Amino acid sequence: MSKPVKDVSIELSELEQIAQWPELELEQSTSTCAKLTEPEVDRSISVTKKWEDLKEAVVLRGRHHRSKWDMTFAISSAFAVFIDPLICYAPVLIDDSTCYYWDHRLMWTFFALRSAADLFYATDIFVFLSRSRAEPFVTSWTRIIGGPHTKICKMLNGKKTLRFLRILPRICAALPILQAIILSGKYTSVDNNEFFYLIPIQYTLRAIRLYRRLNRSSNIETTVRRLRKAVLDFLPFILAAHLCGALWYIFAVDRKIGCWQEHVCKFDGICGREALDYFFYCSSSTPANNMKFNSSLLQKSCAVQLSENVSTLPFDFGIYLYALQSDMTRSRGLPVKMLQCLWWGLRNLSSFGSNLQTSFFMDEIIFSILISISGLALFLVYLNARVQGSQKILDQLHLREKMQRIYPQIITQMRIMCRLRLDSLKEVPMLKSIDEKMLQAICEHLKPVIYGEDIYIIREGEPLRKMLFITQGTALTYTTIKGGTNVCKCLEKSDFYGEELLNWAFKFGSFSELPISPTTVVSQTKVEAFSIRANHLKSVVAQFWWRLQKELPRSQLEHFSASCLQKYWRHHIKLTNNTGSKEKRE
């Protein structure tokens, strides 16, 4: 920082014109003067400011990276939730050969996409751990609760059980369970209980995490937020229907294979579930296996279409009959199968499963019950969200109406308060000749204060840090000399105390030169007053110094004007350099 210009001669009549330049930031220029006169204090202040700026920059940068990762993970989560049920469409039936096979192209495509999505879930675990380690430091220092070694911080940081419970759902959602089943060779066994039950559990965990992450938003109403909110209202239905439709497809395939197994066990004596798991899988041994039973009789026993002379089907497929009749289970067209199953899931979730006609098969009944409960739960969640949204809108309307009613009263009270403050200031002899704009600036810093009975407001011998303008009540001021009372005065309405602070501010003294209170001020009754602190008074004087030509000494005015000229010159040089650099770039 350059030193102030010395030996500058400026007429007092020119000071007001200099100070009214729009480019001059008077508060900064006066703070510059204060720094020049108090180097040690300014050095500590500058170091503190640099540390605060650095900490703020680190926090902002961390928030930027955090929001960027949250957006990336939200996109990857949406992709993972979409592809998870696709593995259910891998088995395909061939009724003519009485066998089924797995669509290897779909299976290995799913394996690659699912593995790529799991990498993001694994990365999110490490991100969560790094954030949880950083939270104690940030919380303790930004919230100022005493540092990282206080009992509160140790208690919060020591709850490892709670942290483990928070990370447990992330671990469960990131486990590559389906890939492990595929690699272990279990994909040829459609009737696999772990396979059936792990899909909805892990899918539900991922869907909940996706919904919560997308639902995080600010309270500011924007067009994008309204559109996203409308999408989020229907997102749970879409996700649930996607899962229910995929499970409906694979359960239909399993039910068809179960019919085959039941028939060959009953009529051909080929029993044993483990042996039959691979018995109907399409392979080179399929023709030989078909020779062991009557395939035509098997197809009649597990028929899904009514013949001419038959009024009822020999086997009750329950809710899976439509999937088998539509030849969907015999097609490799993934988009058609997925859309058909999605429509089935949406229809039954929206009707709470009232259209489902179940058989006496236990797994089918449980699946239908879960569909009904899920549809009802999703509807209640949607209804609750709508009610809360409507209530929020009503509260905002009521608040707006209330503000419209009380706004005139607030304006009236503010005018009365401003008038009272101005009247209190005009009682001070030193402020009677002050400009009206400066008095209004002082009024902006006057704060109403209330003191109860027998309260020490200012003590003798302490720095005088505020000035009081009493509006209601009485207070006593007294001076003690060696324990004996010397002088006692009474302060009542329209009285003030602390005129020495005005002299200090007009001389632009430093805070180390604050005047010492010569008396003690104690409230006798309840006291209502206006108060202005020393730093606020000093800032007002620094802002309107050119209006104090009579109150300030000539040397102080010359010092202010020189600093303003320096400030304006530096601003002019900066603008010139920026303009030159832009012209060179062009």
C-alpha positions in Angstrom: 0.0 0.0 0.0 1.4 3.4 -1.0 2.0 6.0 1.7 -0.3 9.0 2.0 0.6 12.1 0.0 2.3 14.6 2.1 2.4 18.4 1.8 -0.9 18.6 -0.1 -2.6 21.9 0.0 -6.4 21.8 -0.7 -8.9 24.5 -0.1 -11.8 23.6 2.2 -14.3 24.6 -0.4 -13.0 21.9 -2.7 -13.4 19.1 -0.2 -17.1 18.5 -0.7 -16.7 18.3 -4.5 -13.9 15.7 -4.1 -15.8 13.6 -1.7 -18.9 13.4 -3.9 -17.1 11.5 -6.7 -19.0 8.3 -7.2 -15.9 6.2 -7.6 -14.7 7.0 -4.1 -15.6 4.4 -1.5 -15.3 6.6 1.5 -15.5 3.9 4.1 -12.6 2.1 2.5 -10.6 5.3 2.2 -11.1 6.1 5.9 -10.2 2.5 6.9 -7.1 3.1 4.9 -6.3 6.1 7.0 -6.9 4.1 10.1 -4.5 1.4 8.9 -1.9 4.1 8.3 -2.1 5.4 11.8 -2.4 1.9 13.5 -0.1 -0.5 11.7 0.0 -3.2 14.4 -3.8 -3.4 14.7 -4.2 -3.4 10.9 -1.6 -6.2 10.5 -3.6 -8.5 12.8 -6.9 -7.5 11.1 -5.4 -8.2 7.6 -4.1 -11.6 8.7 -7.5 -12.4 10.2 -9.3 -11.3 7.0 -6.9 -13.3 4.8 -7.6 -16.4 7.0 -11.4 -15.8 6.8 -11.1 -15.4 3.0 -9.0 -18.5 2.6 -11.4 -20.5 4.8 -14.4 -19.2 2.8 -12.7 -20.1 -0.5 -12.0 -23.7 0.7 -15.6 -24.1 1.9 -17.0 -22.8 -1.4 -14.6 -25.0 -3.4 -15.6 -28.0 -1.3 -19.3 -27.2 -1.9 -18.7 -26.9 -5.6 -17.0 -30.3 -5.8 -19.7 -31.8 -3.5 -22.5 -30.6 -5.7 -20.7 -31.8 -8.8 -20.3 -35.3 -7.4 -23.9 -35.4 -6.1 -25.1 -34.6 -9.7 -22.8 -37.3 -11.2 -23.9 -39.9 -8.7 -27.6 -39.0 -9.2 -27.3 -39.7 -12.9 -25.4 -42.9 -12.3 -28.0 -44.0 -9.7 -30.9 -43.3 -12.2 -29.1 -45.4 -14.8 -28.5 -48.3 -12.2 -32.1 -48.3 -11.1 -33.2 -48.5 -14.7 -31.0 -51.5 -15.6 -31.4 -53.6 -12.4 -34.7 -55.3 -13.3 -33.5 -56.1 -16.8 -31.9 -59.3 -15.7 -35.4 -60.6 -15.1 -36.1 -60.6 -18.8 -33.2 -62.9 -19.6 -35.0 -66.3 -19.5 -37.0 -67.1 -22.6 -39.4 -70.1 -23.1 -39.5 -72.4 -26.1 -42.8 -74.3 -25.8 -42.3 -76.5 -28.9 -39.1 -77.9 -27.4 -40.4 -77.8 -23.8 -37.3 -75.9 -22.6 -36.1 -72.5 -21.7 -32.8 -70.6 -22.2 -31.1 -67.4 -21.0 -30.6 -64.6 -23.5 -26.8 -64.4 -23.3 -26.5 -61.1 -25.1 -28.9 -59.5 -22.6 -27.2 -61.2 -19.7 -23.7 -60.1 -20.5 -24.8 -56.6 -21.5 -26.5 -56.4 -18.1 -23.3 -57.7 -16.4 -21.2 -55.0 -18.0 -23.6 -52.1 -17.4 -24.3 -53.2 -13.8 -20.6 -53.5 -13.0 -20.0 -50.0 -14.4 -22.9 -48.6 -12.2 -21.6 -50.4 -9.1 -18.3 -48.5 -9.5 -20.1 -45.3 -8.7 -21.8 -46.8 -5.7 -18.4 -48.0 -4.4 -16.9 -44.5 -5.0 -19.8 -43.0 -3.1 -18.8 -45.0 -0.1 -15.3 -43.5 -0.1 -16.8 -40.1 -0.6 -19.1 -40.5 2.3 -16.2 -41.7 4.5 -14.0 -38.7 3.5 -16.9 -36.3 4.2 -17.6 -37.9 7.6 -13.9 -37.5 8.6 -14.0 -33.8 7.5 -17.3 -33.0 9.3 -15.8 -32.8 12.9 -13.2 -30.2 11.9 -15.6 -28.1 9.8 -18.4 -28.3 12.4 -16.1 -27.4 15.4 -14.4 -24.4 13.8 -17.1 -22.9 11.7 -19.8 -23.2 14.3 -17.4 -22.1 17.1 -18.3 -24.6 19.7 -15.0 -24.7 21.4 -12.6 -26.5 19.1 -12.1 -30.2 18.2 -11.1 -31.2 21.7 -14.2 -30.2 23.5 -16.5 -32.8 25.2 -19.2 -32.1 22.6 -17.0 -32.8 19.6 -15.6 -36.0 21.3 -19.1 -37.2 22.0 -20.3 -36.6 18.5 -17.2 -38.0 16.8 -17.2 -41.1 19.1 -20.5 -42.5 18.0 -19.1 -44.9 15.5 -22.2 -47.1 15.7 -24.4 -44.4 14.3 -21.8 -43.8 11.5 -21.8 -47.5 10.7 -25.6 -47.6 10.5 -25.5 -44.7 8.1 -23.0 -46.4 5.8 -24.7 -49.9 6.0 -27.4 -49.1 3.4 -24.7 -47.8 1.0 -22.7 -51.0 1.3 -25.8 -53.1 0.7 -26.7 -51.0 -2.4 -23.2 -51.4 -3.8 -22.9 -55.2 -3.4 -22.5 -56.9 -6.8 -24.9 -59.7 -6.0 -26.3 -60.3 -9.4 -22.9 -60.4 -11.0 -21.8 -63.0 -8.5 -24.8 -65.2 -9.3 -24.1 -64.9 -13.0 -20.4 -65.7 -12.7 -21.0 -68.7 -10.4 -23.1 -70.4 -13.0 -26.4 -70.1 -11.2 -28.1 -68.2 -14.0 -29.4 -71.5 -15.5 -31.6 -72.0 -12.3 -34.7 -69.9 -12.7 -36.1 -71.2 -9.4 -33.6 -69.5 -7.2 -35.0 -67.9 -4.0 -32.0 -65.8 -3.3 -32.2 -64.4 -6.9 -35.8 -63.5 -6.5 -35.7 -61.8 -3.1 -32.4 -60.0 -3.5 -33.5 -58.1 -6.6 -36.4 -56.2 -4.9 -34.4 -55.6 -1.7 -31.4 -54.0 -3.4 -33.6 -52.3 -6.0 -35.6 -50.7 -3.2 -32.5 -49.4 -1.4 -31.2 -47.8 -4.6 -34.6 -46.3 -5.6 -35.0 -44.7 -2.2 -31.5 -43.2 -2.3 -32.2 -41.9 -5.9 -35.5 -40.3 -4.8 -33.9 -38.6 -1.8 -31.0 -37.3 -3.7 -33.3 -35.9 -6.4 -35.6 -34.4 -3.8 -32.9 -32.3 -2.3 -33.5 -28.7 -3.5 -33.6 -25.2 -2.3 -36.7 -23.4 -1.2 -36.6 -21.0 -4.1 -39.4 -21.6 -6.5 -38.2 -21.8 -10.1 -39.6 -23.4 -13.3 -37.0 -26.2 -13.2 -37.8 -27.0 -9.6 -41.6 -27.1 -10.3 -41.0 -29.4 -13.3 -38.7 -31.6 -11.2 -41.3 -31.7 -8.4 -44.0 -32.8 -10.8 -41.7 -35.6 -12.1 -40.8 -36.7 -8.6 -44.4 -37.1 -7.7 -44.8 -39.8 -10.3 -41.3 -41.2 -10.1 -42.1 -43.7 -7.2 -45.0 -45.2 -9.3 -42.7 -45.6 -12.3 -39.9 -47.3 -10.3 -42.3 -49.6 -8.5 -44.1 -50.5 -11.7 -40.7 -51.2 -13.4 -39.8 -53.7 -10.6 -43.3 -55.3 -10.3 -43.5 -55.8 -14.1 -40.0 -57.4 -14.2 -40.8 -59.7 -11.3 -44.2 -60.6 -12.9 -42.3 -61.7 -16.1 -39.8 -63.9 -14.4 -42.5 -65.4 -12.0 -44.5 -66.2 -15.1 -41.6 -68.1 -16.6 -41.0 -69.9 -13.3 -44.7 -70.8 -13.1 -44.6 -72.3 -16.6 -41.5 -74.4 -15.7 -43.1 -75.4 -12.4 -46.1 -76.7 -14.4 -43.7 -78.9 -16.5 -41.9 -80.2 -13.5 -45.2 -81.0 -11.7 -46.4 -83.0 -14.8 -43.3 -85.1 -15.4 -43.2 -85.9 -11.7 -46.8 -86.9 -11.6 -47.1 -88.9 -14.8 -43.5 -89.9 -15.6 -41.9 -90.3 -12.2 -39.1 -87.8 -12.9 -39.0 -86.0 -9.5 -36.5 -84.1 -7.5 -36.3 -80.4 -7.7 -32.5 -80.1 -8.0 -32.5 -82.6 -10.9 -35.3 -80.8 -12.7 -33.6 -77.4 -12.4 -31.4 -78.2 -15.4 -33.7 -80.8 -16.9 -35.7 -78.3 -19.0 -32.8 -76.0 -19.8 -32.2 -75.9 -23.6 -29.0 -77.7 -24.4 -27.6 -80.5 -26.5 -29.3 -83.0 -24.1 -32.8 -81.5 -24.6 -33.9 -84.0 -27.4 -32.8 -86.9 -25.2 -34.7 -85.5 -22.2 -37.8 -85.0 -24.2 -37.8 -88.7 -25.0 -38.2 -89.5 -21.3 -41.8 -88.1 -21.2 -44.8 -87.6 -23.4 -44.3 -84.0 -24.7 -47.7 -83.8 -26.3 -49.4 -84.7 -23.1 -47.2 -82.2 -21.3 -48.1 -79.4 -23.6 -51.8 -80.1 -23.1 -51.5 -80.2 -19.3 -49.7 -76.8 -19.3 -51.7 -75.2 -22.1 -52.5 -71.5 -21.7 -55.1 -71.3 -24.5 -58.5 -73.0 -24.4 -59.2 -75.7 -27.0 -62.5 -76.4 -28.7 -63.7 -79.1 -26.3 -62.2 -77.7 -23.1 -63.9 -74.9 -21.0 -61.2 -74.5 -18.3 -57.5 -74.7 -18.4 -56.0 -77.8 -16.8 -53.5 -75.7 -14.8 -54.3 -72.5 -12.9 -51.6 -69.9 -13.8 -53.4 -67.2 -11.8 -52.1 -63.7 -12.4 -49.4 -65.0 -14.8 -51.8 -66.3 -17.4 -51.8 -63.1 -19.5 -48.0 -63.0 -19.7 -48.0 -66.6 -21.0 -51.0 -66.1 -23.4 -49.4 -63.0 -25.0 -46.3 -65.0 -26.1 -44.3 -62.4 -24.3 -42.3 -65.1 -22.5 -41.3 -66.6 -25.9 -39.9 -63.3 -27.4 -36.4 -61.9 -27.2 -37.6 -58.3 -28.0 -36.6 -56.5 -24.8 -38.4 -53.1 -25.4 -41.7 -54.7 -26.1 -41.5 -57.0 -23.1 -40.4 -54.2 -20.8 -43.1 -51.8 -21.9 -45.8 -54.5 -21.6 -44.6 -55.4 -18.1 -44.4 -51.7 -17.1 -48.0 -51.2 -18.2 -49.1 -54.2 -16.2 -47.3 -52.9 -13.1 -48.8 -49.3 -13.4 -52.3 -50.7 -14.0 -52.2 -52.9 -10.9 -50.4 -50.5 -8.6 -52.9 -47.7 -9.5 -55.8 -50.0 -8.8 -54.3 -51.4 -5.6 -54.2 -54.9 -7.1 -58.0 -55.1 -7.3 -57.9 -56.7 -10.8 -55.6 -59.6 -9.8 -57.2 -63.0 -9.9 -54.8 -65.3 -7.9 -54.5 -69.0 -7.7 -53.8 -71.0 -4.5 -50.1 -70.8 -5.1 -48.6 -69.2 -1.9 -45.8 -67.2 -3.7 -48.3 -65.7 -6.1 -50.6 -64.7 -3.3 -47.8 -63.0 -1.4 -46.7 -61.2 -4.5 -50.3 -59.9 -5.1 -50.6 -58.8 -1.5 -47.3 -56.8 -1.8 -48.6 -55.2 -5.0 -51.7 -54.0 -3.2 -49.9 -52.7 -0.2 -47.3 -51.0 -2.4 -49.9 -49.3 -4.5 -51.8 -48.1 -1.4 -48.5 -46.9 0.3 -47.4 -45.0 -2.8 -50.8 -43.3 -3.1 -50.7 -42.3 0.6 -47.2 -40.9 0.1 -48.4 -38.9 -3.0 -51.5 -37.7 -1.1 -49.4 -36.6 1.9 -47.0 -34.7 -0.3 -49.9 -33.0 -2.1 -51.5 -32.0 1.2 -48.2 -30.6 2.6 -47.7 -28.7 -0.6 -51.2 -27.2 -0.5 -50.8 -26.4 3.2 -47.5 -24.6 2.4 -49.2 -22.6 -0.3 -52.0 -21.7 2.1 -49.5 -20.6 4.7 -47.7 -18.4 2.2 -51.0 -16.8 1.2 -52.0 -16.2 4.8 -48.6 -14.7 5.5 -48.9 -12.4 2.5 -52.3 -11.3 3.6 -51.0 -10.7 7.1 -48.1 -8.7 5.8 -50.4 -6.6 3.7 -52.5 -5.8 6.8 -49.6 -5.0 9.1 -47.4 -3.3 6.5 -49.0 0.2 7.0 -48.6 -0.2 10.7 -44.9 -1.0 10.3 -44.4 2.0 8.1 -46.1 4.2 10.6 -44.0 2.8 13.5 -40.8 3.3 11.5 -41.7 6.9 10.8 -42.5 7.5 14.5 -39.2 5.8 15.5 -37.2 7.8 13.0 -38.8 11.0 14.3 -38.1 10.1 17.9 -34.5 9.3 17.0 -34.0 12.6 15.2 -35.6 14.5 18.2 -33.2 12.7 20.5 -30.2 13.7 18.4 -31.1 17.3 18.1 -31.0 17.6 21.9 -27.2 17.2 21.8 -25.5 20.5 21.5 -22.7 19.2 19.2 -25.2 17.8 16.7 -27.5 20.8 16.4 -25.4 22.3 13.6 -24.9 18.9 11.8 -26.3 18.3 8.3 -29.7 16.5 8.1 -28.3 13.7 6.0 -25.6 12.9 8.6 -28.3 12.9 11.4 -30.3 10.4 9.3 -27.2 8.2 8.9 -26.7 8.3 12.7 -30.3 7.4 13.2 -29.8 4.2 11.1 -27.3 3.0 13.7 -29.4 3.9 16.7 -30.8 0.7 18.3 -33.6 0.6 20.9 -32.4 -0.9 24.2 -34.3 -1.7 27.4 -32.8 -2.1 30.9 -34.6 -3.4 34.0 -34.4 -1.9 37.5 -31.1 -1.6 39.2 -29.0 -2.6 36.2 -25.5 -1.3 35.8 -25.5 0.2 32.3 -22.0 1.8 32.3 -19.4 1.5 35.0 -17.0 4.1 36.1 -13.4 3.6 34.8 -14.5 1.4 31.8 -14.0 2.5 28.2 -17.0 4.4 26.9 -18.2 2.2 24.1 -21.7 3.5 23.5 -23.8 6.7 23.8 -27.3 6.6 25.3 -30.4 8.7 24.5 -33.1 8.0 27.1 -36.7 8.0 26.0 -38.5 6.4 29.0 -37.6 5.9 32.7 -34.9 7.3 34.9 -31.3 6.4 35.5 -28.7 7.6 38.1 -25.1 8.7 37.4 -22.6 9.0 40.2 -18.9 9.3 40.8 -17.1 7.5 43.6 -13.8 8.8 45.0 -12.1 6.4 47.5 -15.5 4.8 48.4 -17.3 8.0 49.1 -20.1 9.4 46.8 -19.1 12.7 45.3 -21.7 13.6 42.7 -25.1 12.1 41.8 -27.3 13.1 38.9 -30.6 11.8 37.5 -31.1 11.1 33.8 -34.7 11.3 32.6 -36.6 11.4 29.3 -34.8 13.4 26.6 -31.5 13.2 28.4 -28.4 11.7 26.9 -25.1 10.3 28.2 -21.7 9.9 26.5 -21.1 13.1 24.8 -17.3 12.4 25.2 -17.8 9.8 22.5 -18.7 12.4 20.0 -15.6 14.4 20.6 -13.6 11.2 20.1 -15.3 10.4 16.8 -15.0 13.9 15.5 -11.2 13.8 16.2 -11.1 10.4 14.5 -9.3 8.8 17.3 -8.3 5.1 17.4 -10.1 2.6 19.6 -7.1 2.5 21.9 -8.0 6.2 22.6 -11.6 5.6 23.6 -12.6 7.9 26.4 -13.0 6.5 29.9 -16.3 6.8 31.6 -16.0 9.2 34.6 -19.2 8.1 36.2 -21.3 5.0 36.7 -24.8 4.8 35.1 -27.4 2.6 36.8 -31.1 2.3 36.0 -33.4 3.4 38.8 -36.6 2.2 37.0 -37.2 0.4 33.7 -35.2 2.4 31.2 -35.9 2.6 27.4 -33.3 4.3 25.3 -31.6 4.5 22.0 -27.9 3.4 21.8 -25.2 3.9 19.3 -21.9 2.1 19.5 -18.5 3.7 19.1 -17.6 1.8 15.9 -20.9 2.8 14.2 -20.4 6.5 15.2 -16.9 6.4 13.8 -18.0 4.9 10.5 -20.7 7.7 10.1 -18.1 10.4 10.8 -15.8 8.8 8.3 -18.5 8.7 5.7 -19.6 12.3 6.1 -16.3 13.9 7.0 -16.6 16.6 4.3 -19.7 17.9 6.1 -17.8 18.5 9.3 -15.6 21.3 8.1 -16.2 23.3 11.3 -15.9 20.4 13.7 -12.8 18.8 12.3 -9.3 20.4 12.3 -7.7 21.4 9.0 -4.9 18.8 9.3 -7.5 16.0 9.6 -9.4 17.3 6.6 -6.3 17.5 4.5 -5.4 13.9 5.5 -8.9 12.7 4.4 -8.7 14.6 1.1 -5.2 13.2 0.3 -6.4 9.7 0.9 -9.4 10.2 -1.3 -7.2 11.5 -4.1 -5.0 8.4 -3.8 -8.0 6.1 -3.9 -9.4 7.8 -7.0 -6.0 7.7 -8.7 -5.5 4.0 -8.1 -9.0 3.3 -9.3 -8.3 5.3 -12.5 -5.0 3.4 -13.1 -6.8 0.1 -12.7 -9.5 1.0 -15.2 -6.9 2.1 -17.7 -4.9 -1.1 -17.4 -8.1 -3.2 -17.8 -9.1 -1.3 -20.9 -5.6 -1.7 -22.4 -5.5 -5.4 -21.8 -8.9 -5.8 -23.5 -7.8 -3.9 -26.6 -4.7 -6.1 -26.9 -6.8 -9.2 -26.7 -9.1 -8.0 -29.5 
